[in-house]
Amino acid sequence: MKRLRYDVYGAIVGAGLPVVATIIEAFRQLGSVAPGALLRTHLQQPLLWIMDTTPFVLAALGKVIQRQHDDLVRQSEELVRQSDEIVRLEQARRESFDRTAKELSHAAQGLLGNVAAFTRTTSESAGSVRQTTLTMNQLAQGAAAAALTAETVIGLAMEAERQSAQGLEQAEASGAELLRLAEEVRGLSRRIEAVDAQMRDVYDLGDLIRRLADRSEQLAEQAASLAGRSDPGAEGLGEIAGGLQRLGSDTRGAAVRVRQVLTEVHRAMLAAMGAAEEGIGHAQLGARTATRNGETIRGLATALQESARAAREIARVAQQQEGAIEQVLKSMTEIAHATDETAASTREVDREARALNELASFLRTATKT
């Protein structure tokens, strides 16, 4: 349609100009517009000949104009297409930036949440380490006290053993001194009662060792629980936890043996006191009573020897436990240092995460504007 308006219509208009000019000249010169007058007028006017070329000129000019118009239309369409493409690319870029900013913001917020949770876990772990260290210090003091008490028991048992040997020698020396021996046996009975009272303290010590064994096993379970958290320093803690558990089991067994030995010692002491009282009441029986007292004293000496050996075992176990506790304390100190370093690293990560979150917020604001 546009080509017809510029080319054909231009040619039609160009053809109409010489026709109109011929009609005007024929009427002006000849006073007639008859076909013959028109033809004669047209042939006599060279200017009309030139005007006859007007359709061709206007058609050619219309064609040039049409070509330029088509070029302009194509250029405008290309500009529109490029503009649409630029708008589309800009919109896609904004959407990509906005999506990236959202993902970065979500990642930063998730990182902040993880850092906060890890910070709480680190703080709780540090508190547990401090509490465990305090408990281990108390346990070390208890082990040292147990070893000292065991040494005291050993001294008492050895002293009682020496006294029993002296009593046996006196019982075998002569039946004539039975009355004096009865008095000595009475004093020995009182000393046995004192030793029996001390044995009850040692019996209580066995209960203390059993409680310490229970506490060691509890600490071993806590240490094993801490070792299961995939902490960088938890591998050595797992080995120490196993050692503590084995040591607690050994300590419990030793405590049971001590209780059994002390029960036998107590029974022997009761028998000795009964024998002493019987010896005092039957001093007239002479040699038979002296012999019976000697046998009783021998049994007491044997029981005291067993008590001394049990006390030495208690002291040895207490020393081993004290050494193991020192190793645990050393490991707990290392864990405390590692926990402090982890807390410092966590604070640094928290600062970086906050900076990342601020950057994500800035990017989202920038993409919206």
C-alpha positions as MATLAB code, in Angstrom:
seq = 'MKRLRYDVYGAIVGAGLPVVATIIEAFRQLGSVAPGALLRTHLQQPLLWIMDTTPFVLAALGKVIQRQHDDLVRQSEELVRQSDEIVRLEQARRESFDRTAKELSHAAQGLLGNVAAFTRTTSESAGSVRQTTLTMNQLAQGAAAAALTAETVIGLAMEAERQSAQGLEQAEASGAELLRLAEEVRGLSRRIEAVDAQMRDVYDLGDLIRRLADRSEQLAEQAASLAGRSDPGAEGLGEIAGGLQRLGSDTRGAAVRVRQVLTEVHRAMLAAMGAAEEGIGHAQLGARTATRNGETIRGLATALQESARAAREIARVAQQQEGAIEQVLKSMTEIAHATDETAASTREVDREARALNELASFLRTATKT';
ca = [
       0.000    0.000    0.000;
       2.796    2.417    0.841;
       4.555    1.578   -2.461;
       1.323    2.425   -4.384;
       0.938    5.721   -2.557;
       4.479    6.806   -3.403;
       5.084    5.250   -6.862;
       1.735    4.829   -8.648;
       0.039    7.834   -7.150;
       3.129    9.905   -7.953;
       2.983    8.704  -11.558;
      -0.761    9.462  -11.762;
      -0.219   12.941  -10.365;
       2.702   13.440  -12.767;
       0.531   12.354  -15.716;
      -2.250   14.713  -14.702;
      -0.011   17.809  -14.773;
       0.701   17.852  -18.573;
      -2.969   17.051  -19.289;
      -4.166   19.958  -17.179;
      -1.491   22.242  -18.655;
      -2.501   21.231  -22.217;
      -6.178   21.936  -21.486;
      -5.340   25.344  -20.034;
      -3.109   26.335  -22.985;
      -5.633   25.085  -25.587;
      -8.426   27.088  -24.003;
      -6.232   30.146  -23.580;
      -4.838   30.170  -27.137;
      -7.571   28.515  -29.218;
     -10.569   28.985  -27.006;
     -11.491   25.345  -27.306;
     -10.805   22.130  -25.409;
     -11.648   19.819  -28.258;
      -9.330   16.873  -28.806;
      -7.922   18.411  -31.981;
      -7.260   21.700  -30.227;
      -5.636   19.884  -27.355;
      -3.387   17.882  -29.707;
      -2.374   20.950  -31.730;
      -1.654   22.948  -28.584;
       0.409   20.118  -27.096;
       2.464   19.733  -30.263;
       3.146   23.466  -30.452;
       4.392   23.821  -26.815;
       7.869   22.284  -26.101;
       7.316   23.053  -22.447;
       4.454   20.596  -22.421;
       6.787   18.009  -23.844;
       9.006   18.490  -20.843;
       5.972   18.234  -18.572;
       5.187   14.887  -20.206;
       8.220   13.504  -18.337;
       6.700   14.529  -14.999;
       5.046   11.110  -14.352;
       8.367    9.373  -14.802;
      10.186   11.894  -12.624;
       7.559   11.715   -9.894;
       7.451    7.894  -10.139;
      11.250    7.707   -9.828;
      11.206   10.218   -6.988;
       8.417    8.223   -5.304;
      10.449    5.071   -5.717;
      13.476    6.718   -4.060;
      11.268    8.060   -1.297;
       9.671    4.616   -0.894;
      13.105    2.998   -0.660;
      14.257    5.501    1.950;
      10.981    5.038    3.792;
      11.475    1.256    3.790;
      15.026    1.733    5.058;
      13.787    4.019    7.801;
      11.069    1.513    8.724;
      13.592   -1.324    8.872;
      15.973    0.793   10.924;
      13.192    1.806   13.286;
      12.088   -1.825   13.628;
      15.696   -2.834   14.285;
      16.002   -0.076   16.864;
      12.779   -1.231   18.497;
      14.036   -4.829   18.486;
      17.385   -3.791   19.928;
      15.613   -1.661   22.521;
      13.415   -4.593   23.468;
      16.500   -6.816   23.654;
      18.300   -4.278   25.837;
      15.248   -4.007   28.091;
      15.007   -7.791   28.248;
      18.707   -8.170   29.044;
      18.511   -5.426   31.647;
      15.465   -7.062   33.205;
      17.194  -10.447   33.169;
      20.297   -8.876   34.706;
      18.218   -7.254   37.419;
      16.375  -10.511   38.065;
      19.685  -12.390   38.190;
      21.156   -9.825   40.576;
      18.024   -9.922   42.710;
      18.007  -13.746   42.752;
      21.707  -13.809   43.606;
      21.164  -11.215   46.319;
      18.281  -13.253   47.768;
      20.331  -16.454   47.725;
      23.265  -14.625   49.267;
      20.987  -13.131   51.911;
      19.457  -16.525   52.721;
      22.901  -18.118   52.844;
      24.194  -15.343   55.088;
      21.206  -15.664   57.412;
      21.633  -19.443   57.510;
      25.323  -18.987   58.214;
      24.495  -16.562   61.008;
      22.080  -19.101   62.489;
      24.647  -21.882   62.236;
      27.322  -19.665   63.764;
      24.983  -18.725   66.626;
      24.156  -22.389   67.275;
      27.828  -23.329   67.097;
      28.654  -20.477   69.475;
      26.103  -21.782   71.963;
      27.471  -25.298   71.579;
      31.025  -24.037   72.085;
      29.992  -22.120   75.199;
      28.207  -25.173   76.587;
      31.239  -27.319   75.763;
      33.528  -24.852   77.523;
      31.254  -24.941   80.580;
      31.272  -28.741   80.538;
      35.056  -28.760   80.253;
      35.384  -26.416   83.220;
      32.935  -28.475   85.276;
      34.727  -31.691   84.339;
      38.091  -30.156   85.252;
      36.722  -29.084   88.627;
      35.311  -32.557   89.233;
      38.600  -34.167   88.233;
      40.461  -31.887   90.655;
      38.133  -32.984   93.425;
      38.610  -36.596   92.385;
      42.393  -36.142   92.435;
      42.194  -34.757   95.953;
      40.024  -37.716   96.967;
      42.498  -40.171   95.424;
      45.387  -38.513   97.257;
      43.440  -38.681  100.517;
      42.631  -42.351   99.850;
      46.303  -43.143   99.261;
      47.283  -41.332  102.463;
      44.606  -43.167  104.449;
      45.748  -46.487  102.980;
      49.322  -45.755  104.095;
      48.002  -45.023  107.572;
      46.110  -48.311  107.586;
      49.272  -50.138  106.524;
      51.167  -48.628  109.437;
      48.441  -49.595  111.872;
      48.279  -53.143  110.524;
      52.029  -53.567  110.789;
      51.988  -52.223  114.319;
      49.162  -54.595  115.242;
      51.078  -57.451  113.642;
      54.145  -56.719  115.742;
      52.031  -56.557  118.883;
      50.408  -59.864  117.993;
      53.837  -61.467  117.638;
      54.862  -60.197  121.040;
      51.648  -61.545  122.575;
      52.267  -64.925  120.972;
      55.773  -65.111  122.405;
      54.456  -64.255  125.856;
      51.677  -66.855  125.564;
      54.185  -69.582  124.698;
      56.765  -68.513  127.320;
      55.144  -69.826  130.401;
      51.799  -70.796  131.779;
      52.855  -69.358  135.134;
      52.386  -65.854  133.888;
      48.799  -66.422  132.768;
      47.407  -63.845  135.172;
      49.776  -61.195  133.926;
      49.047  -62.351  130.403;
      45.337  -62.010  131.149;
      45.872  -58.366  132.000;
      47.910  -57.905  128.864;
      45.221  -59.680  126.882;
      42.682  -57.324  128.411;
      44.781  -54.386  127.228;
      45.197  -56.093  123.899;
      41.418  -56.483  123.720;
      41.025  -52.772  124.195;
      43.607  -52.122  121.490;
      41.803  -54.568  119.225;
      38.602  -52.647  119.792;
      40.429  -49.476  118.813;
      41.836  -51.176  115.732;
      38.368  -52.518  114.949;
      37.045  -48.970  115.132;
      39.804  -47.937  112.757;
      38.933  -50.884  110.513;
      35.408  -49.502  110.317;
      36.941  -46.259  109.060;
      38.837  -48.277  106.485;
      35.551  -50.011  105.632;
      34.069  -46.560  105.042;
      37.117  -45.867  102.896;
      36.157  -48.861  100.761;
      32.741  -47.257  100.256;
      34.483  -44.028   99.303;
      36.631  -45.873   96.767;
      33.521  -47.513   95.336;
      31.869  -44.099   94.988;
      35.044  -42.818   93.348;
      34.871  -45.762   90.938;
      31.253  -44.847   90.153;
      32.277  -41.247   89.575;
      35.161  -42.358   87.342;
      32.760  -44.398   85.230;
      30.385  -41.426   85.028;
      33.252  -39.195   83.939;
      34.277  -41.846   81.404;
      30.732  -41.830   79.989;
      30.767  -38.009   79.842;
      34.169  -38.059   78.139;
      32.940  -40.712   75.669;
      29.890  -38.534   74.960;
      32.146  -35.545   74.307;
      34.364  -37.734   72.092;
      31.309  -38.644   69.942;
      30.776  -34.986   68.885;
      33.458  -35.104   66.128;
      35.472  -32.441   67.894;
      39.111  -31.951   66.616;
      40.607  -32.822   70.105;
      38.075  -35.592   71.000;
      40.153  -38.613   69.766;
      42.569  -38.504   72.731;
      39.628  -37.924   75.049;
      38.034  -41.184   73.847;
      41.173  -43.138   74.729;
      41.315  -41.483   78.142;
      37.598  -42.256   78.616;
      38.302  -45.951   77.963;
      41.202  -45.848   80.416;
      39.012  -44.191   83.035;
      36.317  -46.793   82.535;
      38.792  -49.659   82.930;
      40.354  -47.943   85.942;
      36.915  -47.437   87.513;
      36.135  -51.139   86.981;
      39.461  -52.151   88.547;
      38.880  -49.761   91.438;
      35.411  -51.198   92.012;
      36.860  -54.727   92.100;
      39.569  -53.622   94.514;
      36.944  -51.978   96.727;
      34.948  -55.218   96.791;
      38.060  -57.177   97.746;
      38.866  -54.620  100.449;
      35.364  -54.944  101.883;
      35.713  -58.712  101.961;
      39.110  -58.557  103.645;
      37.903  -55.977  106.142;
      34.898  -58.149  106.913;
      37.207  -61.047  107.644;
      39.436  -58.794  109.745;
      36.423  -57.573  111.669;
      35.282  -61.108  112.283;
      38.794  -62.089  113.364;
      38.946  -59.128  115.700;
      35.608  -60.079  117.198;
      36.889  -63.605  117.641;
      40.088  -62.267  119.206;
      38.168  -60.111  121.633;
      35.960  -63.055  122.516;
      39.015  -65.207  123.015;
      40.632  -62.532  125.151;
      37.557  -62.281  127.344;
      37.409  -66.027  127.615;
      41.111  -66.119  128.489;
      40.561  -63.593  131.256;
      37.683  -65.649  132.695;
      39.559  -68.957  132.480;
      43.092  -67.977  133.414;
      43.158  -71.038  135.760;
      43.030  -73.420  132.842;
      46.720  -72.864  132.435;
      48.539  -74.036  129.412;
      45.448  -74.977  127.492;
      44.122  -71.448  127.779;
      47.549  -70.033  126.884;
      47.750  -72.305  123.846;
      44.261  -71.312  122.724;
      45.158  -67.654  123.140;
      48.330  -68.216  121.132;
      46.354  -69.737  118.289;
      43.933  -66.875  118.420;
      46.789  -64.390  118.269;
      48.235  -66.247  115.290;
      44.893  -65.925  113.508;
      44.841  -62.253  114.334;
      48.355  -61.813  112.977;
      47.363  -63.561  109.765;
      44.294  -61.366  109.423;
      46.396  -58.293  110.050;
      48.831  -59.389  107.372;
      45.931  -59.758  104.947;
      44.683  -56.347  105.999;
      48.109  -54.859  105.386;
      48.260  -56.440  101.921;
      44.771  -55.140  101.124;
      45.758  -51.673  102.317;
      48.855  -51.794  100.087;
      46.604  -52.759   97.166;
      44.328  -49.833   97.973;
      47.324  -47.487   98.056;
      48.608  -48.839   94.729;
      45.204  -48.458   93.052;
      44.828  -44.965   94.495;
      48.238  -43.983   93.117;
      47.346  -45.398   89.693;
      44.052  -43.549   89.775;
      45.831  -40.349   90.756;
      48.184  -40.728   87.769;
      45.267  -41.363   85.410;
      43.458  -38.335   86.809;
      46.538  -36.196   86.171;
      46.543  -37.357   82.544;
      42.850  -36.540   82.264;
      43.457  -33.093   83.769;
      46.213  -32.479   81.236;
      43.902  -33.540   78.410;
      41.089  -31.385   79.783;
      43.468  -28.400   79.848;
      44.334  -29.003   76.194;
      40.637  -29.336   75.376;
      39.946  -26.058   77.191;
      42.622  -24.299   75.096;
      41.207  -25.819   71.910;
      37.705  -24.728   72.952;
      38.906  -21.157   73.514;
      40.561  -21.124   70.082;
      37.370  -22.505   68.530;
      35.328  -19.791   70.243;
      37.676  -17.110   68.852;
      37.383  -18.595   65.351;
      33.603  -18.712   65.735;
      33.511  -15.022   66.626;
      35.582  -14.239   63.524;
      33.201  -16.303   61.354;
      30.274  -14.464   62.946;
      31.784  -11.100   61.951;
      32.362  -12.330   58.393;
      28.803  -13.684   58.204;
      27.372  -10.355   59.365;
      29.450   -8.525   56.749;
      28.177  -10.979   54.117;
      24.598  -10.374   55.242;
      25.084   -6.605   54.968;
      26.514   -7.067   51.451;
      23.497   -9.179   50.472;
      21.123   -6.498   51.794;
      23.001   -3.826   49.842;
      22.793   -5.890   46.636;
      19.044   -6.410   47.067;
      18.552   -2.685   47.635;
      20.705   -1.879   44.600;
      18.769   -4.257   42.332;
      15.433   -2.813   43.439;
      16.528    0.754   42.695;
];
